Amino acid sequence: MPLEFHSLSHGRIAFGFFNIETDLLLLEKYLFFAHFFCNTVEKIASWKDHAVDETVLPGYVIERSGDVGNLMGAIHGIDLSGFIGAVYQLFPFPQSREDFKQQLDGEKNRGVVEKLINRWSQPAKIILEVEARSQRVKIAEFLFSDAAFHKLVAYVWQGGMPGWQGNIRPDYVVAMKDAINISIFPIFENFEL
């Protein structure tokens, strides 16, 4: 489930997994697969000492706010509008709270989820810019302190609000953690998963 995180540019914003059967992440109006997010973070961790550098995170943007949908309405099955509602029509919230865990194999549903995304959004090259000296990270138009960015990364490491099924993480999440833990890039100084 997405949570609120503090951005320097827009105050509190939503970020996170929104359905346990997909590895798709939501950042306000942007969507990107966790695999690509982790690969991007892993790439940044391999940098040495850049003052300002950027990379591209492949994803999607939903321009009209109503097209995103209503997460709480979709979870409860009472509002299945927008993209989130369409995902919950295919993958309803589990009947048992014990089954509410982020699935390790969420990427197996990527094909069907991408078909839905293409109905509601446009492909986007989401720029992720790192200002190493000022310890800030910008994802699209959202600016984060290093501490807030660390919280986004930790959220994915944890598997969101419900956590990863069986407390086992996909290989791409483990690879991200390993890269961060040996990184000498300033944005990851004093941060370890």
Secondary structure, DSSP 8 states (H G I E B T S, - for coil): --EEEEETTTEEEEEEE--TT--EEEETTEEEEHHHHHHHHHHHHH----SEEEEEEEEEE--SGGGT--HHHHHTTS---HHHHHHHHHS---SSGGG-SB-TTGGGGHHHHHHHHHHH-EEEEEEEEEETTTTEEEETTEEEEHHHHHHHHHHHHHTTTT-BGGG---HHHHHHHHHHHT--SGGGTT---
